[in-house]
Structure formats: C-alpha cells, structure tokens
Amino acid sequence: MLGFQHLENAHYGQYGGIYVSEPLIPPLQDLERAFLKLQTDQAFLAQYNDLLKNYAGRPTPLYEAKNLSRQWGHARIFLKREDLLHGGAHKTNNALGQALLAKAMGKTRLIAETGAGQHGVATAMAGALLGMPTEIYMGAVDIERQAPNVYRMKLLGATVHSVQSGSKTLKDAINEALRDWVSNARQTYYVMGTVAGPYPYPALVKFFQKIIGEESRRQIQQAAGSLPAYVLACVGGGSNAIGMFNAFLGDAQAGQVTLIGVEPAGKGIDTSEHGAVLAKGTLGCLHGMKSLCLQDKDGQIHETYSISAGLDYPLVGPEHCYLRDEGLAKYEYATDAEALEVFSDLARFEGILPALESCHALAHAKKLSRTTPPETLILVNLSGRGDKDLHTVMQELKL
C-alpha cells in the first residue's frame, strides 16, 4: 500500500488513482493529511467562507434569462452566475481554498497551470492576497489567444512561464507544472485547477467547487418552486461541472434531474480537431491518473482543439467517466460554431458576455429548449465571463 489514509477514495470505479513518479508520493501524502484535517477544521472553514463572501462575492446570483427563453423556445432558462465571482470565473473558489491550504501546510510558493487563464488569474489573486510568490505555466498558444488574462496575472505579481513544448496548450502546461513540483516540492504547493490529476486532487478540487451546486439547488427551488429538469455545465477537465452536479447527484439517481456535461466538438466530432474526450476517448494514464483520453492505438496523446482554451485538454476528470458509466450523468458536445452562436444570443438578448467555455453548455441548452415541454426548467452553470474571449470572438464573427 502507498501509505495514504484513505486510498479507497482515490478511485471512481476503474478511474482515478495515483500514477506518479516516486518523488511525488510523499508530497501527495502530506497533501492528503492536510486536506483531511482542514476540511473539518472550523477555524480554517470560517476563514475560507469569510473570503468567499467578503472577497470573492458569494453567493453568486441565479438569474432567469427570460429574453433568452423567449427566443429559444418555451423552456425557462436559469443561469448560475459564476461569471460574477471576483476574478470572473468559478476558478476563484478552488484557488482561494488551495492557497489557504498551502499556507496552513507551511508552503511558501504557489505554482499552477492554466489554459484559458482564469485559473492562473485566480491563483495569482490568491497569492497576492496571502503574500505568496506565484508562478503560472501556460502554453504559448494560449498566451497568445488569452492575452488579457496574461496581463492580469502579471499585474497581480505572478510570473507567467510560456510553455513551448508539444501543442503549447493546457496539457503541456500541466506537464511543466508537474516537473517544477517534483523539483521543488518541499517549499512549493501545486494549485491544481481542475478535478483531475492524482489523488487527492480530484476530491480536493471538488470540495472547494461543490458550493456552486449547493447554492444553485437552494436558489432554483426558491425562484421556481421546484428542482430543474436539466442541469448543464461545460466539461474540459470538469471542475465547474462536478461543482454543479454534486448537489444534484441524489436527484439524478432518483430520476428527478438529468445532469448533462457538454464537451468541445471543435470543428466537428468526426474531424481531428475537437476535445470531446468522453465521446471519443479510450482508457489511459496521464497527469497522475487513469482516465479517458484522446490517444492513438500506441497510447500517444492526440493534440486537441477547441475555440475555448479552457476546454482544450485531451483528458477528463475521472469522476466524470464514472458518472457516465453509472448512468448518473449524460455527456453531449457542441461545436465552435454552436458556441459562437449562443455567445451572440446571450450578448444581444441578455446583455451578458459569457466565456466561450460556458457557451458549450448554453448551446446544448438551446437545443433542449426547442424540444422540451413548455415551462421546463433548465439550469446552466455560466462558469465564466467572456472578456478574455473578445479578440477570438471578434475574429471569428468578423466584427
């Protein structure tokens, strides 16, 4: 046995686990011990919840998009406004929690990977707040297409490392962050951005993101008088979706709510330019976990593509694989064109600029709203705001 206190929690069915080099086992054991202790430590939780409320701005609102609902059909569309969280996305929930955990563990330096830049911004904010030097690894392709978030990280005092290897996107940024952590684990804390990686990271990130679903479940019952028929979220690594889905798992098991994760189909699910792992992936190991991934028959990882940098990842969090296999959640996909279409819809009909990541979930909500009975409640996690994507959108729409 590896010496973890709760190794049985490392797996979601056949997925998950700990597949890392030997030098990372002690840091992961230390992380598990600290996490198990602090998740029930009232002083730690009080500090974390105070920051969520008074620094980050929780609870985030639940908004009924009535104009959008009328345009799309007869369903009632509700948006969980994580885009209004300080930093502009759900990533703040997790980065604040992990940075506080790092501080409690006596770490003096934070590192993180980022794709769309939102996790990098959130980690840079947390580092600035807690007085911890912060370094962010980001693929060169993502640095170019997410320049506003790079500026924000630098202004917050973080060092941004441009990763030139591989596809120069999120996968490669994670590789470099893991290499840094192996070399500097004594003083460094790796702030994992999604529900992926070796145990305990999937459980830890879920713990800090589950507040999304907890708030949403209360809010929609207060606003609409019942549970939603559908709960949707975009899925790359999958942290915003796990955060939203967790509170509804019992309802899904009872057949009262349908959970739907929406992956990036890029330029088409039957092309080589997509990131739909749950639709097209096979079982493999990468980044310290066993999960589905996009790979060839020899196990070589495919380069992925999505218009949204935060979904451009060849793996998915292991719990999503398990939820799919168990029939507790369904997984669909949306193309770049569909995501751009709903970006325009939300901007013009609601005055909201959504992140392109979130637009994938919105695109499937649009399809549902045209086929479901009138007044069907559809809840979508609007995981981030679209400021970071304006250059991409303007180019694609030729505005």
C-alpha positions in Angstrom: 0.0 0.0 0.0 1.1 3.5 -0.7 0.5 4.8 2.9 -2.4 7.1 2.2 -5.0 7.3 4.9 -8.0 6.8 2.5 -6.6 5.2 -0.6 -10.0 3.8 -1.2 -11.2 7.3 -2.1 -8.6 7.5 -4.8 -10.7 5.7 -7.4 -14.0 6.3 -9.1 -14.8 2.8 -10.3 -11.8 2.0 -12.6 -10.8 5.6 -12.9 -8.6 7.9 -10.9 -5.8 6.6 -8.7 -2.2 7.7 -8.2 0.2 7.2 -11.2 3.2 9.4 -10.4 6.9 9.1 -10.0 8.2 8.1 -6.6 9.4 11.6 -5.5 5.8 12.9 -5.6 4.3 10.2 -3.3 5.4 12.0 0.0 4.1 15.4 -1.2 0.7 13.8 -2.1 0.6 12.0 1.3 1.3 15.3 3.0 -1.5 16.9 0.9 -4.0 14.2 1.8 -3.2 14.5 5.6 -3.6 18.3 5.5 -6.8 18.1 3.4 -8.5 15.5 5.6 -7.7 17.6 8.7 -8.6 21.0 7.4 -11.9 20.1 5.6 -13.4 19.7 9.1 -11.3 22.4 10.9 -13.8 25.1 11.9 -11.2 27.9 12.0 -10.0 27.0 8.5 -13.5 26.8 7.1 -14.5 30.0 8.8 -11.6 31.8 7.2 -12.3 30.2 3.8 -16.0 31.1 3.9 -15.3 34.6 5.0 -13.1 35.1 1.9 -15.7 33.5 -0.3 -18.3 36.0 1.0 -16.3 39.2 1.5 -13.5 38.9 -1.0 -14.9 36.7 -3.8 -18.6 37.8 -3.6 -20.5 34.6 -2.8 -23.3 33.7 -3.1 -23.4 34.3 -6.8 -26.9 35.1 -8.2 -29.2 32.7 -10.0 -30.7 34.6 -12.9 -33.7 33.7 -15.0 -32.8 34.6 -18.6 -36.4 35.4 -19.8 -35.4 37.1 -23.0 -33.2 34.1 -24.0 -36.0 31.7 -23.0 -38.5 33.5 -25.3 -36.0 33.5 -28.2 -35.1 29.8 -27.8 -38.4 28.2 -27.2 -40.7 27.7 -24.2 -38.3 26.4 -21.6 -37.3 28.5 -18.6 -33.5 29.1 -18.7 -31.8 29.8 -15.4 -28.1 30.8 -15.3 -25.9 30.3 -12.3 -23.8 33.5 -12.5 -20.2 32.3 -11.6 -19.1 34.9 -14.1 -19.9 37.5 -11.5 -17.5 36.0 -9.0 -14.3 38.1 -8.3 -11.8 37.1 -11.0 -14.5 36.4 -13.5 -15.0 32.6 -13.1 -15.6 29.7 -10.8 -11.9 29.1 -10.5 -11.7 31.6 -7.6 -13.5 29.1 -5.3 -10.8 26.5 -5.7 -7.7 28.8 -5.8 -8.6 30.5 -2.6 -9.2 27.2 -0.8 -6.0 25.6 -2.0 -3.9 28.7 -1.3 -5.2 28.7 2.3 -4.4 25.0 2.5 -0.9 25.7 1.2 -0.4 28.4 3.8 -1.6 26.1 6.6 0.9 23.4 5.3 3.8 25.9 5.7 4.4 26.2 1.9 6.0 29.5 0.7 5.4 29.3 -3.1 2.5 28.6 -5.3 2.6 27.2 -8.9 -0.3 26.5 -11.2 -1.2 25.6 -14.8 -3.7 27.4 -16.8 -5.4 27.2 -20.2 -7.9 29.9 -20.6 -6.0 31.9 -18.0 -8.9 32.0 -15.4 -7.2 29.5 -13.1 -4.0 31.4 -13.4 -5.7 34.7 -12.6 -7.4 33.1 -9.6 -4.2 31.6 -8.3 -2.4 34.9 -8.8 -5.1 36.7 -6.9 -4.8 34.2 -4.0 -1.0 34.5 -4.0 -1.2 38.3 -3.8 -3.8 38.2 -1.1 -1.8 35.7 1.1 1.6 37.1 0.3 2.9 34.1 -1.6 5.1 34.2 -4.7 3.2 32.7 -7.6 4.3 31.2 -10.9 2.0 30.2 -13.7 2.6 27.8 -16.5 0.7 28.5 -19.7 1.0 27.2 -23.2 2.4 29.6 -25.8 -0.7 29.2 -28.0 -3.0 30.0 -25.0 -0.8 33.0 -24.1 -1.5 34.5 -27.5 -5.2 33.9 -27.5 -5.8 34.8 -23.9 -3.6 37.9 -23.7 -5.9 39.9 -21.3 -5.6 37.2 -18.6 -1.8 37.1 -19.0 -1.8 40.8 -18.4 -4.0 40.3 -15.3 -1.7 37.6 -13.9 1.4 39.8 -14.3 -0.3 42.9 -12.8 -1.2 40.7 -9.8 2.5 39.9 -9.3 2.7 36.4 -10.8 5.4 35.2 -13.1 4.0 33.6 -16.3 6.1 30.9 -18.0 5.4 30.4 -21.7 5.4 26.6 -22.5 6.8 25.9 -25.9 6.6 22.1 -26.0 4.0 19.8 -27.6 0.8 21.5 -28.6 1.7 24.5 -26.5 -1.7 24.3 -24.7 -3.1 23.1 -21.3 -1.7 19.6 -21.5 1.8 20.9 -21.9 1.4 23.5 -19.2 0.4 20.7 -16.7 3.5 18.7 -17.7 5.7 21.7 -16.9 4.0 22.4 -13.6 4.4 18.8 -12.5 8.1 18.9 -13.4 8.5 22.1 -11.3 6.7 20.4 -8.4 8.9 17.3 -8.5 12.0 19.5 -8.1 10.6 21.9 -5.5 8.0 20.1 -3.5 9.4 21.0 -0.1 8.5 24.7 -0.3 6.1 24.6 -3.3 2.4 24.0 -3.4 0.9 23.0 -6.8 -2.6 24.5 -7.1 -4.3 22.0 -9.5 -7.0 23.8 -11.5 -9.5 21.0 -12.2 -10.9 17.7 -10.9 -8.0 15.8 -12.4 -4.5 14.6 -11.5 -3.5 12.1 -8.9 -5.5 11.6 -5.7 -6.3 13.6 -3.6 -6.6 16.4 -6.2 -9.9 15.4 -7.8 -11.5 15.1 -4.3 -9.9 18.3 -3.1 -10.9 20.5 -6.0 -14.5 19.0 -5.8 -14.6 20.0 -2.1 -13.8 23.6 -3.0 -16.2 23.8 -6.0 -19.3 22.0 -4.6 -20.6 25.3 -3.3 -21.8 26.0 -6.8 -24.3 23.2 -6.8 -25.2 23.7 -3.2 -26.2 27.3 -3.8 -27.9 26.5 -7.1 -30.1 23.8 -5.7 -31.4 26.1 -2.9 -31.8 29.1 -5.3 -33.8 27.4 -8.0 -36.2 25.9 -5.6 -36.7 29.4 -4.1 -37.1 31.0 -7.5 -39.1 28.4 -9.4 -40.6 26.3 -6.7 -39.1 23.0 -7.8 -35.9 21.3 -8.9 -34.8 21.8 -12.5 -35.4 19.1 -15.1 -31.9 19.6 -16.5 -28.6 20.8 -15.1 -25.9 21.6 -17.6 -22.3 22.6 -17.4 -19.3 22.6 -19.9 -16.7 19.9 -19.4 -13.0 20.2 -20.2 -11.2 18.8 -17.1 -14.6 19.2 -15.5 -14.3 21.2 -12.2 -17.3 23.6 -12.8 -19.4 20.6 -13.8 -18.5 18.5 -10.8 -19.1 21.5 -8.6 -22.5 22.0 -10.1 -23.5 18.3 -10.4 -22.5 17.2 -6.9 -25.5 18.6 -5.0 -27.9 17.1 -7.6 -26.5 13.5 -7.7 -29.2 12.2 -5.3 -31.9 13.8 -7.5 -30.3 12.3 -10.6 -30.2 8.9 -9.0 -33.9 9.3 -8.2 -34.7 10.2 -11.8 -35.8 13.7 -10.9 -33.0 15.6 -12.6 -30.9 15.0 -15.7 -27.3 16.1 -15.4 -25.6 16.9 -18.7 -21.9 17.8 -19.3 -21.1 19.4 -22.7 -17.7 18.8 -24.3 -16.0 20.8 -27.1 -16.7 19.3 -30.5 -14.4 21.9 -32.1 -14.6 21.8 -35.9 -16.6 18.6 -35.8 -16.7 15.4 -33.8 -15.7 13.4 -36.8 -12.6 15.6 -37.5 -9.3 15.5 -35.7 -9.9 19.0 -34.4 -12.0 18.6 -31.2 -11.7 17.8 -27.5 -14.6 15.5 -26.9 -12.9 13.0 -24.6 -16.0 11.3 -23.3 -17.3 10.8 -26.8 -14.1 9.6 -28.4 -11.6 8.8 -25.7 -10.1 5.5 -24.6 -8.7 4.4 -21.2 -5.2 5.6 -20.5 -2.9 7.2 -17.9 -1.6 10.8 -17.9 -1.0 13.5 -15.4 -1.1 11.1 -12.5 -4.5 9.5 -13.1 -6.2 6.8 -15.1 -9.0 8.3 -17.2 -10.3 8.5 -20.7 -8.1 10.4 -23.0 -7.7 11.1 -26.7 -4.9 8.9 -27.9 -3.8 6.6 -30.7 -3.6 2.8 -30.6 0.0 3.1 -29.2 -1.0 5.4 -26.4 0.4 8.6 -27.9 -1.8 11.5 -26.9 -3.6 13.3 -29.7 -3.4 17.1 -30.0 -6.8 18.5 -29.2 -8.6 21.6 -30.4 -11.3 23.9 -29.2 -12.0 27.6 -29.7 -12.2 27.8 -25.9 -8.7 27.4 -24.4 -10.1 26.1 -21.1 -11.7 23.1 -22.8 -8.6 22.2 -24.9 -7.5 19.2 -22.9 -7.1 15.6 -24.0 -8.3 14.0 -20.8 -11.3 14.5 -18.4 -11.6 14.3 -14.7 -12.0 10.6 -13.6 -15.3 11.2 -11.7 -17.0 12.3 -15.0 -16.0 8.9 -16.5 -17.6 7.2 -13.5 -20.8 9.3 -13.6 -21.2 8.4 -17.3 -20.6 4.7 -16.8 -23.1 4.6 -13.9 -25.7 6.5 -15.8 -25.8 9.4 -13.3 -24.8 12.0 -15.9 -25.0 12.3 -19.7 -22.4 13.9 -21.9 -23.0 15.8 -25.1 -20.9 18.0 -27.2 -21.1 21.4 -29.0 -19.1 22.8 -31.9 -17.2 26.1 -32.2 -19.9 27.4 -34.4 -22.7 26.5 -32.0 -20.7 28.1 -29.1 -20.2 31.3 -31.1 -23.9 31.4 -32.0 -25.0 31.4 -28.3 -22.3 33.8 -27.4 -24.1 36.3 -29.7 -27.5 35.3 -28.4 -26.6 35.9 -24.8 -24.9 39.2 -25.6 -27.8 40.6 -27.7 -30.8 39.3 -25.7 -29.5 39.5 -22.2 -26.6 41.9 -22.2 -24.2 39.2 -20.9 -20.8 38.3 -22.4 -20.2 34.6 -21.5 -17.0 32.7 -21.6 -16.7 30.5 -24.7 -16.3 27.5 -22.4 -19.7 28.2 -20.8 -21.2 28.7 -24.3 -20.8 25.0 -25.0 -23.3 24.2 -22.2 -25.5 27.0 -23.4 -25.5 25.6 -26.9 -27.0 22.3 -25.7 -29.5 24.2 -23.5 -30.6 25.9 -26.7 -31.2 22.5 -28.3 -33.1 21.3 -25.3 -35.3 24.4 -25.1 -36.7 23.7 -28.6 -37.6 20.1 -27.8 -38.8 20.1 -24.2 -42.4 20.8 -23.0 -43.3 24.5 -22.1 -42.0 25.8 -18.8 -39.3 23.1 -18.5 -36.7 24.3 -16.0 -33.1 24.2 -17.5 -30.3 25.3 -15.2 -26.9 26.2 -16.8 -23.7 27.0 -15.0 -22.4 30.2 -16.6 -18.9 29.3 -15.4 -17.1 32.5 -16.5 -17.3 35.8 -18.3 -16.3 36.4 -21.8 -14.0 39.4 -21.6 -11.0 37.1 -22.2 -12.5 35.8 -25.4 -13.4 39.1 -27.1 -10.5 39.1 -29.5 -11.3 35.5 -30.6 -15.0 36.2 -31.0 -14.4 39.4 -33.0 -12.1 37.5 -35.3 -14.4 34.5 -35.8 -17.5 36.6 -36.3 -15.6 39.1 -38.4 -16.9 42.1 -36.5 
